[in-house]
Each structure stands twice: as C-alpha cells, then as structure tokens.
C-alpha cells in the first residue's frame, strides 16, 4: 500500500512539474533528441559492422575438403 501511495504522489508531482516547467522540458528534449539520434546511429552502425563480419565466408573445414585436401569444385 505505501508503494501505491508513493507512486501516486510521484505522478502528481511529475504532472505538476511538467505543467509548471513545460518550456524547460521542451528545451531538454530539443537538446536530447540530436544526441540520442547520434547514439542510435552509432549502435546501428556497430550492429551492421558486426553482422558483416559474421557473414564473411570462412575457410573450409576438414569435412568440406575432398580426400586430397583441396576444395571441391562446384
């Protein structure tokens, strides 16, 4: 029960704070959005590079080689 009361008080204070300092909140968002876009771009770039590294063809394993040790002809 105390957690619910604390949650309701926190929500009420948050709504009051947003309504009182709305333009400060908007300025914060205007500064955070480009930063988050750059961060998201770096994460996407890193994921793409990692995926490219894992899709590079590797050396054939022993089971893929022919009896004389050469690669099979396709």
C-alpha positions as CSV (number, residue, x, y, z in Angstrom):
1,X,0.0,0.0,0.0
2,X,2.8,2.5,0.8
3,X,4.3,1.9,-2.7
4,X,1.0,2.8,-4.3
5,X,0.7,6.0,-2.3
6,X,4.3,6.9,-3.2
7,X,3.6,6.2,-6.9
8,X,0.5,8.4,-6.9
9,X,2.4,11.3,-5.2
10,X,5.3,10.9,-7.6
11,X,2.9,11.0,-10.6
12,X,1.1,14.1,-9.2
13,X,4.4,15.9,-8.6
14,X,5.6,14.9,-12.1
15,X,2.4,16.2,-13.8
16,X,2.7,19.4,-11.7
17,X,6.4,19.8,-12.7
18,X,5.7,19.3,-16.4
19,X,2.9,21.8,-16.4
20,X,4.9,24.4,-14.5
21,X,8.2,24.0,-16.3
22,X,6.9,22.9,-19.7
23,X,9.3,25.0,-21.8
24,X,12.3,23.8,-19.8
25,X,11.2,20.3,-20.6
26,X,10.9,21.1,-24.3
27,X,14.4,22.6,-24.3
28,X,15.7,19.5,-22.7
29,X,14.1,17.4,-25.4
30,X,15.4,19.7,-28.1
31,X,18.9,19.0,-26.8
32,X,18.5,15.3,-26.1
33,X,16.9,14.3,-29.5
34,X,20.0,15.0,-31.6
35,X,22.3,13.3,-29.1
36,X,20.0,10.2,-29.0
37,X,19.9,10.2,-32.8
38,X,23.7,10.1,-32.9
39,X,23.9,7.4,-30.3
40,X,21.2,5.3,-32.1
41,X,23.2,5.7,-35.3
42,X,26.4,4.5,-33.7
43,X,24.6,1.5,-32.3
44,X,23.1,0.7,-35.7
45,X,26.5,1.1,-37.4
46,X,28.1,-1.2,-34.8
47,X,25.4,-3.8,-35.3
48,X,25.8,-3.6,-39.1
49,X,29.6,-4.0,-38.9
50,X,29.3,-6.9,-36.6
51,X,26.8,-8.6,-38.9
52,X,29.1,-8.1,-41.9
53,X,32.0,-9.6,-40.0
54,X,29.9,-12.7,-39.2
55,X,28.8,-13.2,-42.8
56,X,32.3,-13.1,-44.4
57,X,33.0,-16.6,-45.8
58,X,35.4,-18.5,-43.7
59,X,38.0,-21.1,-44.6
60,X,36.5,-24.5,-45.4
61,X,36.5,-27.1,-42.6
62,X,38.0,-30.5,-42.9
63,X,34.6,-32.0,-43.7
64,X,34.2,-29.7,-46.6
65,X,37.6,-30.6,-48.2
66,X,38.0,-33.5,-50.7
67,X,40.1,-36.5,-50.0
68,X,43.3,-35.0,-51.4
69,X,42.8,-31.8,-49.2
70,X,41.6,-29.5,-51.9
71,X,38.4,-27.6,-52.1
72,X,35.6,-29.3,-54.0
73,X,34.8,-27.9,-57.5
74,X,31.2,-26.7,-57.9
